[in-house]
Amino acid sequence: MKLLLLGGTSDAIKLCQLLLQEGYDVIYSIKGLVRQPSLPCEIHCG
């Protein structure tokens, strides 16, 4: 299952890390005005 996570907060980063540990395929989406996090998943900016 692929999940789209709307990011931009520290809570979203923590949730993304937990989902990745559980084996989910995550796309982390940010608006582009925030710093791009270092996560081992696809990051969509824009």
C-alpha positions in Angstrom: 0.0 0.0 0.0 1.3 3.4 -0.9 0.5 6.3 1.4 0.6 10.1 0.7 1.6 12.0 3.8 1.2 15.7 3.9 4.2 16.9 5.7 5.8 20.1 7.0 5.7 19.5 10.7 7.8 17.5 13.1 4.8 15.3 13.9 4.5 14.4 10.2 8.2 13.5 10.1 7.8 11.2 13.1 4.7 9.6 11.6 6.5 9.0 8.3 9.4 7.4 10.2 7.0 5.1 12.0 5.2 4.1 8.8 8.5 3.4 7.1 9.6 1.1 10.0 6.3 -0.8 9.6 7.0 -1.4 5.9 4.6 1.1 4.3 5.5 2.7 1.0 5.3 6.5 1.8 5.4 9.6 -0.3 6.1 12.6 1.9 4.7 15.8 0.3 5.8 19.3 1.3 4.8 22.7 0.0 8.3 23.9 -0.8 8.6 26.6 1.8 10.0 24.3 4.4 13.4 22.6 4.7 13.4 19.2 2.9 13.8 16.5 5.5 16.2 13.6 5.3 13.9 10.6 5.0 14.4 7.3 3.2 11.3 7.7 1.0 10.0 9.6 -2.0 9.7 13.3 -1.3 7.4 15.5 -3.4 8.0 19.2 -3.2 5.7 21.7 -4.7 
